[in-house]
């Protein structure tokens, strides 16, 4: 009796069994029968050649178009060149040596055959070099006769064992396999989901008689896989209720409340909802495992020449520092807690109904008369009511009682204005109108009115100028002849583009969150993750933030410290009553710095710890780790995150994963129910549009010349450029050795930073200041290069993907990605995000030698067509599949799930989740469901089960 557990060698013999094991890793009957066909070809219906992936092992059914025998030019010997077609696209074949004569006799024009081999490229065309083949329309031999059926199953194959070899082995196994003693799915469940039995499904999937049988088989086999995964996840969720996590409920009057009181804006609805969900999770005794996806911008900026009101008068924004005294909207004095330079951006003028204006970027936040907080972009796009009247009003400033060069005390200003209006003014309905021939005097009257919290609208004339004045109700009325009854109103009349200016934003300590600039009220933004970390700190525990690079870790630590101000200066003179400390730990720190950081972490003095993978090392001991925040999740593996989580002592810390572009595995685990998901789809603040273009060098070599010309044009405008290559090329490491050239292809090794930089400096970019950056450079050299690039001393930076995250140079406008086909979709999206960060539009050029019609080129065209990170994550999932969601593979090339697809089977997954939850709630260990327990065990070996627990 042949069962699932029998070894293949006992059924097929040593030669076939060895081939299946070495090529596909299959050793038992069950593993072979679970090796399902990838697709089905029908006799006479040719496989679509368009869309083959370079480097993949492909099996195609095609018709021979032409055959040509010739001698080789470069060396002795002969070769056979053939062209096969599916009717619309061609694929080239090449056969070497004397055996090509036999091939020539068999591959006659118009014959159909199955061809299998590794897809290569030669002279810009896709080809198979010395492929295996099986003629289909020659039924004189036994091997070909096996393909006489209507359906030809095409199996995942490998070098040394082709699809038809796998099919022959399956045929032999099915002939002796005696089926299953018991179906793992209970009959009640099969009936409720209208599923056929497992034995019938396996026979149908390998030897179908119709498309209907294929559909029935796939439905059942997908259900098995979906239910096995959902049962495992449901058991994990169930066991998590017994696994403690540090409960961190909000504590009133502590650091987070103090920080919230300083927030110079009202949280957006999305931020409030996400913050509340995270706060609830952190308050519980079960580990939070939440994915926060979407890019969250944090800078709302004004030009450096904008004026900020201080007790000493108006000071340019560019001169404001942390600790500076400024005037708040209620007229009192407060201090600046943070200054955030934002580089150069496009600046707009907000024109108000009293003739005044203020400048800021489109992402600047304004508090309007309704109490809402709106970006300038929102105001501009919805500026008027249906009748054409201005829709938005801005709050007026309470008169500040300061005595400086520009402003006398309130009482004196009021008396002066009253005297001027009595002399040169008259009552015009509800307004006081002041007339004068002096333009300066008109402006002075207007400024006096504004300084008192009112409005002074100027109408300049040819000889006479008029100022319409209104003051707040708290000022006593003017003499009876000049009485006014209407309150002052300041409406937004227009939003006009000014140009590109350097900008920055500030935050203040005043609880109103509002300060005065050019007599107008403005606001600022911050981040979601910091509030979560402060909630944990308030509970007496620590929060750790992992960043993928030292550059980004240092940037996070600096930003957090600036945002917290004295709230992040625990142990220092001038610290707030309830304060914490932000500590940075990276691998390049010297011994003294590292010892100090480790001591602060171990004693708990550091409430917030920011670092790279150095945090995962054994020497790092946390006092009481309550929350792990992982930035740019795709740069950290599950094992690394699990290692950090394991440092929380007897409990499991909460985990908050932040990512701008989810990779396929993240998307997969999300759909399968491993992560709770929160999404913030706001675009990063101050970002300019990025256009992306594919540069197909093989078809249009002149386009690359134009790309280098464009770089010269951008540099002449004062901008800078990234050129990214897939390899370093300095020959210092075996890891950097280019792959050996495949005889089947003339595809060159990947381009290297060192080589490209030299060729550019000697060739098309001669005369420009070029430098290189890669991951094996010493930290001080990397920092020096990045500082020089940020300062504009380097015009073209040739780098590896070390610039993928954490590099912020707003002046960089062009990203040229060489050999773009060698990068993943998510990587391309991350890389191009390095440009368009300032005021000027960004341009990303994807340089490739790939021919049109390949799936690789389709991938690049898709990146070219959209900037939506969520859409690209879905595309990446389509192209690379889910990866092994039950194992360590993250590239997507291997999956423990043979039949289930996230893209096509979300409904099956959702239904299986419901069933699995019901089953596990009633029977956590599946004691009453041995078939289902076997289903899970068959899918999850010990290694994968352990991995899933860590995921």
RARA-V777615 format. One record per residue. N is the residue number from 0. RES is the residue in three letters. D_CENTER is the distance of its C-alpha to the mean C-alpha in Angstrom with 2 decimals. Layout:
<<N;RES;D_CENTER> <N;RES;D_CENTER>>
//
This chain:
<<0;UNK;52.91> <1;UNK;49.49> <2;UNK;46.59> <3;UNK;42.82> <4;UNK;43.42> <5;UNK;45.88> <6;UNK;45.05> <7;UNK;44.70> <8;UNK;47.25> <9;UNK;49.94> <10;UNK;49.25> <11;UNK;48.25> <12;UNK;49.90> <13;UNK;48.56> <14;UNK;47.54> <15;UNK;45.24> <16;UNK;43.92> <17;UNK;43.07> <18;UNK;41.26> <19;UNK;39.12> <20;UNK;38.34> <21;UNK;37.55> <22;UNK;35.59> <23;UNK;33.77> <24;UNK;34.41> <25;UNK;36.67> <26;UNK;39.75> <27;UNK;40.99> <28;UNK;42.12> <29;UNK;39.44> <30;UNK;36.64> <31;UNK;38.11> <32;UNK;38.62> <33;UNK;34.99> <34;UNK;33.97> <35;UNK;33.67> <36;UNK;33.95> <37;UNK;30.75> <38;UNK;32.55> <39;UNK;36.12> <40;UNK;38.00> <41;UNK;41.21> <42;UNK;44.19> <43;UNK;44.43> <44;UNK;40.80> <45;UNK;38.96> <46;UNK;35.40> <47;UNK;33.00> <48;UNK;32.49> <49;UNK;29.88> <50;UNK;26.40> <51;UNK;27.48> <52;UNK;24.92> <53;UNK;26.17> <54;UNK;27.00> <55;UNK;27.13> <56;UNK;30.42> <57;UNK;31.49> <58;UNK;34.48> <59;UNK;35.76> <60;UNK;38.93> <61;UNK;40.31> <62;UNK;43.58> <63;UNK;45.16> <64;UNK;45.48> <65;UNK;47.30> <66;UNK;48.48> <67;UNK;49.73> <68;UNK;51.37> <69;UNK;51.69> <70;UNK;52.25> <71;UNK;49.45> <72;UNK;49.71> <73;UNK;48.36> <74;UNK;50.26> <75;UNK;52.94> <76;UNK;52.24> <77;UNK;51.29> <78;UNK;48.28> <79;UNK;47.73> <80;UNK;45.18> <81;UNK;44.38> <82;UNK;42.23> <83;UNK;41.10> <84;UNK;39.78> <85;UNK;38.40> <86;UNK;40.20> <87;UNK;37.41> <88;UNK;35.66> <89;UNK;37.26> <90;UNK;36.48> <91;UNK;38.59> <92;UNK;40.31> <93;UNK;42.20> <94;UNK;44.76> <95;UNK;46.55> <96;UNK;49.99> <97;UNK;53.13> <98;UNK;51.42> <99;UNK;50.15> <100;UNK;53.64> <101;UNK;53.20> <102;UNK;49.88> <103;UNK;51.64> <104;UNK;54.25> <105;UNK;51.73> <106;UNK;49.01> <107;UNK;51.26> <108;UNK;49.98> <109;UNK;48.94> <110;UNK;48.62> <111;UNK;45.61> <112;UNK;44.00> <113;UNK;40.98> <114;UNK;39.30> <115;UNK;36.91> <116;UNK;35.34> <117;UNK;32.38> <118;UNK;31.01> <119;UNK;31.59> <120;UNK;32.06> <121;UNK;35.24> <122;UNK;36.11> <123;UNK;32.88> <124;UNK;33.74> <125;UNK;32.52> <126;UNK;35.17> <127;UNK;36.25> <128;UNK;38.51> <129;UNK;41.39> <130;UNK;39.83> <131;UNK;41.56> <132;UNK;42.98> <133;UNK;45.04> <134;UNK;47.30> <135;UNK;47.23> <136;UNK;50.30> <137;UNK;52.74> <138;UNK;53.90> <139;UNK;56.79> <140;UNK;55.15> <141;UNK;53.85> <142;UNK;50.25> <143;UNK;49.81> <144;UNK;51.61> <145;UNK;48.87> <146;UNK;46.68> <147;UNK;49.29> <148;UNK;47.55> <149;UNK;45.62> <150;UNK;42.22> <151;UNK;40.94> <152;UNK;38.21> <153;UNK;35.68> <154;UNK;34.37> <155;UNK;31.52> <156;UNK;33.55> <157;UNK;33.52> <158;UNK;35.64> <159;UNK;39.16> <160;UNK;38.91> <161;UNK;38.36> <162;UNK;37.71> <163;UNK;41.41> <164;UNK;42.26> <165;UNK;39.94> <166;UNK;41.58> <167;UNK;45.02> <168;UNK;44.14> <169;UNK;42.82> <170;UNK;46.06> <171;UNK;48.15> <172;UNK;46.32> <173;UNK;46.49> <174;UNK;50.25> <175;UNK;50.92> <176;UNK;48.22> <177;UNK;50.03> <178;UNK;47.13> <179;UNK;46.00> <180;UNK;48.31> <181;UNK;46.08> <182;UNK;42.97> <183;UNK;40.17> <184;UNK;39.29> <185;UNK;42.01> <186;UNK;44.06> <187;UNK;43.27> <188;UNK;39.52> <189;UNK;40.16> <190;UNK;42.35> <191;UNK;40.01> <192;UNK;37.18> <193;UNK;39.66> <194;UNK;38.87> <195;UNK;41.27> <196;UNK;42.34> <197;UNK;40.37> <198;UNK;43.20> <199;UNK;43.54> <200;UNK;39.77> <201;UNK;39.79> <202;UNK;42.84> <203;UNK;41.50> <204;UNK;38.14> <205;UNK;39.98> <206;UNK;43.03> <207;UNK;42.40> <208;UNK;45.22> <209;UNK;43.16> <210;UNK;39.70> <211;UNK;40.57> <212;UNK;41.05> <213;UNK;37.70> <214;UNK;36.00> <215;UNK;37.94> <216;UNK;37.15> <217;UNK;33.39> <218;UNK;33.33> <219;UNK;35.13> <220;UNK;33.17> <221;UNK;29.79> <222;UNK;31.23> <223;UNK;32.32> <224;UNK;28.90> <225;UNK;27.10> <226;UNK;29.82> <227;UNK;29.83> <228;UNK;26.15> <229;UNK;26.54> <230;UNK;29.74> <231;UNK;28.15> <232;UNK;25.34> <233;UNK;28.00> <234;UNK;30.14> <235;UNK;27.34> <236;UNK;26.79> <237;UNK;30.56> <238;UNK;31.03> <239;UNK;28.41> <240;UNK;30.86> <241;UNK;33.28> <242;UNK;30.90> <243;UNK;31.01> <244;UNK;28.22> <245;UNK;29.09> <246;UNK;29.65> <247;UNK;28.42> <248;UNK;29.69> <249;UNK;29.54> <250;UNK;32.61> <251;UNK;34.08> <252;UNK;35.14> <253;UNK;32.91> <254;UNK;30.08> <255;UNK;27.49> <256;UNK;30.14> <257;UNK;31.16> <258;UNK;27.63> <259;UNK;27.24> <260;UNK;30.60> <261;UNK;29.38> <262;UNK;26.28> <263;UNK;27.24> <264;UNK;25.87> <265;UNK;25.73> <266;UNK;22.51> <267;UNK;20.97> <268;UNK;21.60> <269;UNK;18.03> <270;UNK;17.97> <271;UNK;21.43> <272;UNK;20.68> <273;UNK;17.72> <274;UNK;19.87> <275;UNK;22.84> <276;UNK;21.20> <277;UNK;20.02> <278;UNK;23.51> <279;UNK;25.21> <280;UNK;23.36> <281;UNK;24.25> <282;UNK;27.81> <283;UNK;28.38> <284;UNK;29.84> <285;UNK;27.41> <286;UNK;24.11> <287;UNK;21.07> <288;UNK;18.13> <289;UNK;15.44> <290;UNK;11.72> <291;UNK;10.41> <292;UNK;7.25> <293;UNK;6.58> <294;UNK;7.04> <295;UNK;10.62> <296;UNK;13.00> <297;UNK;16.14> <298;UNK;18.66> <299;UNK;21.44> <300;UNK;23.89> <301;UNK;27.47> <302;UNK;29.31> <303;UNK;31.05> <304;UNK;34.34> <305;UNK;33.93> <306;UNK;36.58> <307;UNK;36.15> <308;UNK;39.27> <309;UNK;40.64> <310;UNK;44.05> <311;UNK;45.23> <312;UNK;44.16> <313;UNK;41.20> <314;UNK;39.00> <315;UNK;36.31> <316;UNK;32.74> <317;UNK;32.29> <318;UNK;35.08> <319;UNK;33.69> <320;UNK;32.94> <321;UNK;32.01> <322;UNK;35.30> <323;UNK;36.60> <324;UNK;38.71> <325;UNK;37.75> <326;UNK;39.21> <327;UNK;37.41> <328;UNK;37.79> <329;UNK;40.72> <330;UNK;42.62> <331;UNK;42.32> <332;UNK;41.07> <333;UNK;37.85> <334;UNK;35.79> <335;UNK;32.45> <336;UNK;30.06> <337;UNK;27.16> <338;UNK;26.77> <339;UNK;23.39> <340;UNK;23.71> <341;UNK;21.12> <342;UNK;22.43> <343;UNK;23.76> <344;UNK;22.84> <345;UNK;24.61> <346;UNK;27.16> <347;UNK;28.96> <348;UNK;32.38> <349;UNK;32.98> <350;UNK;36.61> <351;UNK;38.53> <352;UNK;41.75> <353;UNK;43.88> <354;UNK;43.23> <355;UNK;40.87> <356;UNK;37.27> <357;UNK;34.28> <358;UNK;31.30> <359;UNK;27.59> <360;UNK;24.21> <361;UNK;22.95> <362;UNK;20.59> <363;UNK;23.58> <364;UNK;24.60> <365;UNK;28.18> <366;UNK;30.28> <367;UNK;32.45> <368;UNK;35.79> <369;UNK;34.38> <370;UNK;32.73> <371;UNK;29.19> <372;UNK;26.55> <373;UNK;25.40> <374;UNK;23.38> <375;UNK;25.59> <376;UNK;23.58> <377;UNK;24.60> <378;UNK;28.15> <379;UNK;28.40> <380;UNK;27.28> <381;UNK;29.77> <382;UNK;32.45> <383;UNK;35.69> <384;UNK;37.39> <385;UNK;38.96> <386;UNK;42.17> <387;UNK;40.48> <388;UNK;40.88> <389;UNK;38.14> <390;UNK;36.03> <391;UNK;34.68> <392;UNK;36.71> <393;UNK;35.67> <394;UNK;37.34> <395;UNK;40.22> <396;UNK;40.67> <397;UNK;43.41> <398;UNK;45.94> <399;UNK;45.34> <400;UNK;48.63> <401;UNK;48.23> <402;UNK;50.95> <403;UNK;49.72> <404;UNK;50.65> <405;UNK;48.84> <406;UNK;49.44> <407;UNK;52.65> <408;UNK;52.80> <409;UNK;52.12> <410;UNK;55.84> <411;UNK;56.86> <412;UNK;54.21> <413;UNK;55.28> <414;UNK;58.94> <415;UNK;58.31> <416;UNK;56.42> <417;UNK;59.14> <418;UNK;61.80> <419;UNK;60.10> <420;UNK;59.60> <421;UNK;63.19> <422;UNK;64.44> <423;UNK;62.38> <424;UNK;60.76> <425;UNK;61.72> <426;UNK;60.51> <427;UNK;58.90> <428;UNK;58.31> <429;UNK;55.71> <430;UNK;54.64> <431;UNK;56.33> <432;UNK;56.51> <433;UNK;57.38> <434;UNK;58.92> <435;UNK;59.46> <436;UNK;60.13> <437;UNK;57.98> <438;UNK;54.32> <439;UNK;53.70> <440;UNK;55.51> <441;UNK;53.53> <442;UNK;50.26> <443;UNK;51.74> <444;UNK;52.70> <445;UNK;49.23> <446;UNK;47.63> <447;UNK;50.16> <448;UNK;49.29> <449;UNK;45.54> <450;UNK;46.18> <451;UNK;47.98> <452;UNK;45.04> <453;UNK;46.51> <454;UNK;46.10> <455;UNK;48.13> <456;UNK;47.52> <457;UNK;49.30> <458;UNK;50.94> <459;UNK;52.17> <460;UNK;55.38> <461;UNK;57.70> <462;UNK;60.14> <463;UNK;59.11> <464;UNK;55.74> <465;UNK;54.91> <466;UNK;52.69> <467;UNK;52.01> <468;UNK;51.61> <469;UNK;50.51> <470;UNK;50.21> <471;UNK;48.91> <472;UNK;51.45> <473;UNK;51.91> <474;UNK;53.92> <475;UNK;57.61> <476;UNK;58.66> <477;UNK;60.34> <478;UNK;64.03> <479;UNK;65.00> <480;UNK;65.07> <481;UNK;61.38> <482;UNK;60.07> <483;UNK;56.65> <484;UNK;55.23> <485;UNK;51.65> <486;UNK;48.70> <487;UNK;46.58> <488;UNK;43.44> <489;UNK;40.60> <490;UNK;38.70> <491;UNK;35.81> <492;UNK;37.58> <493;UNK;35.09> <494;UNK;31.83> <495;UNK;32.47> <496;UNK;30.39> <497;UNK;31.79> <498;UNK;29.92> <499;UNK;27.65> <500;UNK;28.37> <501;UNK;27.10> <502;UNK;25.93> <503;UNK;25.24> <504;UNK;25.19> <505;UNK;27.12> <506;UNK;27.49> <507;UNK;30.95> <508;UNK;32.75> <509;UNK;34.65> <510;UNK;33.82> <511;UNK;33.96> <512;UNK;30.80> <513;UNK;32.47> <514;UNK;34.14> <515;UNK;36.21> <516;UNK;35.26> <517;UNK;37.72> <518;UNK;39.19> <519;UNK;36.03> <520;UNK;33.70> <521;UNK;29.94> <522;UNK;27.07> <523;UNK;23.84> <524;UNK;20.54> <525;UNK;19.01> <526;UNK;16.41> <527;UNK;16.32> <528;UNK;15.99> <529;UNK;19.10> <530;UNK;21.26> <531;UNK;20.50> <532;UNK;21.47> <533;UNK;24.58> <534;UNK;25.66> <535;UNK;25.73> <536;UNK;27.58> <537;UNK;30.06> <538;UNK;30.82> <539;UNK;31.96> <540;UNK;29.13> <541;UNK;26.41> <542;UNK;22.63> <543;UNK;20.65> <544;UNK;17.24> <545;UNK;15.80> <546;UNK;13.90> <547;UNK;13.34> <548;UNK;15.64> <549;UNK;18.84> <550;UNK;17.88> <551;UNK;14.96> <552;UNK;17.25> <553;UNK;20.04> <554;UNK;18.06> <555;UNK;17.11> <556;UNK;20.76> <557;UNK;22.15> <558;UNK;20.20> <559;UNK;21.15> <560;UNK;24.71> <561;UNK;25.01> <562;UNK;23.79> <563;UNK;26.21> <564;UNK;29.12> <565;UNK;32.25> <566;UNK;30.46> <567;UNK;28.82> <568;UNK;32.09> <569;UNK;33.85> <570;UNK;36.98> <571;UNK;37.25> <572;UNK;39.88> <573;UNK;38.80> <574;UNK;36.11> <575;UNK;35.72> <576;UNK;37.74> <577;UNK;34.80> <578;UNK;32.44> <579;UNK;30.10> <580;UNK;28.97> <581;UNK;25.67> <582;UNK;26.08> <583;UNK;24.06> <584;UNK;24.52> <585;UNK;23.49> <586;UNK;25.20> <587;UNK;26.79> <588;UNK;28.75> <589;UNK;32.53> <590;UNK;34.72> <591;UNK;35.82> <592;UNK;32.36> <593;UNK;31.12> <594;UNK;34.21> <595;UNK;33.84> <596;UNK;30.20> <597;UNK;31.14> <598;UNK;34.12> <599;UNK;32.18> <600;UNK;29.76> <601;UNK;32.70> <602;UNK;34.88> <603;UNK;32.24> <604;UNK;32.79> <605;UNK;29.06> <606;UNK;27.50> <607;UNK;23.96> <608;UNK;23.13> <609;UNK;20.25> <610;UNK;19.94> <611;UNK;18.52> <612;UNK;19.75> <613;UNK;23.16> <614;UNK;22.92> <615;UNK;23.25> <616;UNK;26.51> <617;UNK;29.74> <618;UNK;31.31> <619;UNK;28.93> <620;UNK;30.60> <621;UNK;29.29> <622;UNK;31.90> <623;UNK;30.24> <624;UNK;26.52> <625;UNK;25.38> <626;UNK;21.58> <627;UNK;18.80> <628;UNK;15.52> <629;UNK;12.87> <630;UNK;10.18> <631;UNK;7.25> <632;UNK;8.86> <633;UNK;8.52> <634;UNK;10.96> <635;UNK;13.51> <636;UNK;15.75> <637;UNK;17.50> <638;UNK;20.69> <639;UNK;19.45> <640;UNK;18.21> <641;UNK;21.52> <642;UNK;23.49> <643;UNK;22.30> <644;UNK;22.92> <645;UNK;26.34> <646;UNK;27.38> <647;UNK;28.01> <648;UNK;31.61> <649;UNK;32.97> <650;UNK;30.08> <651;UNK;26.48> <652;UNK;24.03> <653;UNK;21.53> <654;UNK;17.87> <655;UNK;14.93> <656;UNK;11.52> <657;UNK;8.67> <658;UNK;4.98> <659;UNK;2.52> <660;UNK;1.81> <661;UNK;5.34> <662;UNK;7.82> <663;UNK;11.24> <664;UNK;12.92> <665;UNK;10.78> <666;UNK;11.45> <667;UNK;14.96> <668;UNK;15.79> <669;UNK;14.69> <670;UNK;17.06> <671;UNK;19.65> <672;UNK;19.80> <673;UNK;18.75> <674;UNK;16.28> <675;UNK;16.90> <676;UNK;14.02> <677;UNK;13.50> <678;UNK;11.33> <679;UNK;11.41> <680;UNK;10.80> <681;UNK;12.40> <682;UNK;11.51> <683;UNK;11.61> <684;UNK;15.34> <685;UNK;17.38> <686;UNK;15.00> <687;UNK;17.12> <688;UNK;16.62> <689;UNK;15.38> <690;UNK;17.47> <691;UNK;16.83> <692;UNK;19.91> <693;UNK;20.85> <694;UNK;23.84> <695;UNK;25.91> <696;UNK;28.25> <697;UNK;30.49> <698;UNK;31.39> <699;UNK;31.25> <700;UNK;31.80> <701;UNK;32.74> <702;UNK;29.18> <703;UNK;28.24> <704;UNK;31.23> <705;UNK;30.03> <706;UNK;26.60> <707;UNK;28.53> <708;UNK;30.68> <709;UNK;27.74> <710;UNK;26.68> <711;UNK;30.25> <712;UNK;30.08> <713;UNK;26.95> <714;UNK;28.57> <715;UNK;31.75> <716;UNK;29.93> <717;UNK;28.96> <718;UNK;25.30> <719;UNK;23.60> <720;UNK;21.81> <721;UNK;19.55> <722;UNK;20.71> <723;UNK;18.59> <724;UNK;20.47> <725;UNK;19.76> <726;UNK;22.72> <727;UNK;24.56> <728;UNK;28.06> <729;UNK;30.24> <730;UNK;31.89> <731;UNK;31.72> <732;UNK;30.16> <733;UNK;30.77> <734;UNK;27.06> <735;UNK;26.84> <736;UNK;29.70> <737;UNK;28.92> <738;UNK;29.40> <739;UNK;32.89> <740;UNK;33.59> <741;UNK;34.22> <742;UNK;37.65> <743;UNK;36.32> <744;UNK;34.13> <745;UNK;34.45> <746;UNK;30.74> <747;UNK;30.54> <748;UNK;28.54> <749;UNK;25.09> <750;UNK;25.45> <751;UNK;25.62> <752;UNK;24.86> <753;UNK;28.49> <754;UNK;30.04> <755;UNK;27.94> <756;UNK;28.46> <757;UNK;32.18> <758;UNK;32.49> <759;UNK;30.71> <760;UNK;32.85> <761;UNK;35.96> <762;UNK;35.09> <763;UNK;33.06> <764;UNK;31.65> <765;UNK;34.95> <766;UNK;35.70> <767;UNK;32.17> <768;UNK;31.15> <769;UNK;28.84> <770;UNK;27.48> <771;UNK;25.34> <772;UNK;22.68> <773;UNK;21.74> <774;UNK;21.14> <775;UNK;24.85> <776;UNK;26.16> <777;UNK;27.71> <778;UNK;25.68> <779;UNK;28.23> <780;UNK;28.03> <781;UNK;24.23> <782;UNK;24.60> <783;UNK;27.49> <784;UNK;25.67> <785;UNK;22.67> <786;UNK;25.24> <787;UNK;27.19> <788;UNK;24.27> <789;UNK;23.28> <790;UNK;27.00> <791;UNK;27.34> <792;UNK;29.71> <793;UNK;27.59> <794;UNK;26.97> <795;UNK;25.14> <796;UNK;22.94> <797;UNK;22.91> <798;UNK;20.39> <799;UNK;18.55> <800;UNK;14.84> <801;UNK;15.85> <802;UNK;14.51> <803;UNK;10.92> <804;UNK;10.06> <805;UNK;12.63> <806;UNK;14.69> <807;UNK;15.58> <808;UNK;18.49> <809;UNK;18.83> <810;UNK;21.72> <811;UNK;19.84> <812;UNK;19.73> <813;UNK;19.58> <814;UNK;17.37> <815;UNK;19.47> <816;UNK;17.97> <817;UNK;21.06> <818;UNK;21.30> <819;UNK;17.97> <820;UNK;19.07> <821;UNK;18.74> <822;UNK;14.94> <823;UNK;12.55> <824;UNK;10.56> <825;UNK;7.11> <826;UNK;9.01> <827;UNK;10.48> <828;UNK;7.56> <829;UNK;6.62> <830;UNK;10.41> <831;UNK;11.35> <832;UNK;9.44> <833;UNK;12.34> <834;UNK;14.80> <835;UNK;15.69> <836;UNK;15.28> <837;UNK;18.99> <838;UNK;21.58> <839;UNK;21.94> <840;UNK;19.95> <841;UNK;17.65> <842;UNK;18.47> <843;UNK;16.68> <844;UNK;19.23> <845;UNK;18.55> <846;UNK;21.86> <847;UNK;23.11> <848;UNK;26.50> <849;UNK;25.59> <850;UNK;28.10> <851;UNK;27.40> <852;UNK;27.56> <853;UNK;25.51> <854;UNK;22.46> <855;UNK;20.72> <856;UNK;21.61> <857;UNK;20.52> <858;UNK;16.99> <859;UNK;17.08> <860;UNK;18.68> <861;UNK;15.98> <862;UNK;13.33> <863;UNK;16.15> <864;UNK;16.61> <865;UNK;13.46> <866;UNK;10.69> <867;UNK;9.37> <868;UNK;5.84> <869;UNK;7.83> <870;UNK;10.63> <871;UNK;9.21> <872;UNK;8.23> <873;UNK;11.82> <874;UNK;13.12> <875;UNK;11.95> <876;UNK;13.71> <877;UNK;16.68> <878;UNK;17.10> <879;UNK;16.59> <880;UNK;17.66> <881;UNK;16.76> <882;UNK;17.86> <883;UNK;20.52> <884;UNK;19.34> <885;UNK;22.63> <886;UNK;22.55> <887;UNK;20.79> <888;UNK;19.63> <889;UNK;15.89> <890;UNK;16.23> <891;UNK;17.38> <892;UNK;20.77> <893;UNK;22.81> <894;UNK;22.94> <895;UNK;25.49> <896;UNK;25.55> <897;UNK;27.76> <898;UNK;28.01> <899;UNK;25.31> <900;UNK;22.30> <901;UNK;19.46> <902;UNK;19.40> <903;UNK;23.15> <904;UNK;24.22> <905;UNK;22.29> <906;UNK;25.74> <907;UNK;27.33> <908;UNK;24.71> <909;UNK;25.14> <910;UNK;28.91> <911;UNK;28.98> <912;UNK;27.10> <913;UNK;29.88> <914;UNK;32.59> <915;UNK;31.21> <916;UNK;30.95> <917;UNK;34.53> <918;UNK;35.83> <919;UNK;34.32> <920;UNK;35.40> <921;UNK;38.91> <922;UNK;38.91> <923;UNK;36.25> <924;UNK;37.57> <925;UNK;38.44> <926;UNK;42.06> <927;UNK;43.42> <928;UNK;41.07> <929;UNK;41.76> <930;UNK;40.49> <931;UNK;37.06> <932;UNK;37.07> <933;UNK;37.88> <934;UNK;35.06> <935;UNK;32.54> <936;UNK;34.34> <937;UNK;34.35> <938;UNK;30.59> <939;UNK;29.84> <940;UNK;31.76> <941;UNK;32.05> <942;UNK;29.20> <943;UNK;26.73> <944;UNK;28.01> <945;UNK;27.52> <946;UNK;23.94> <947;UNK;23.21> <948;UNK;24.80> <949;UNK;22.49> <950;UNK;19.24>>
//
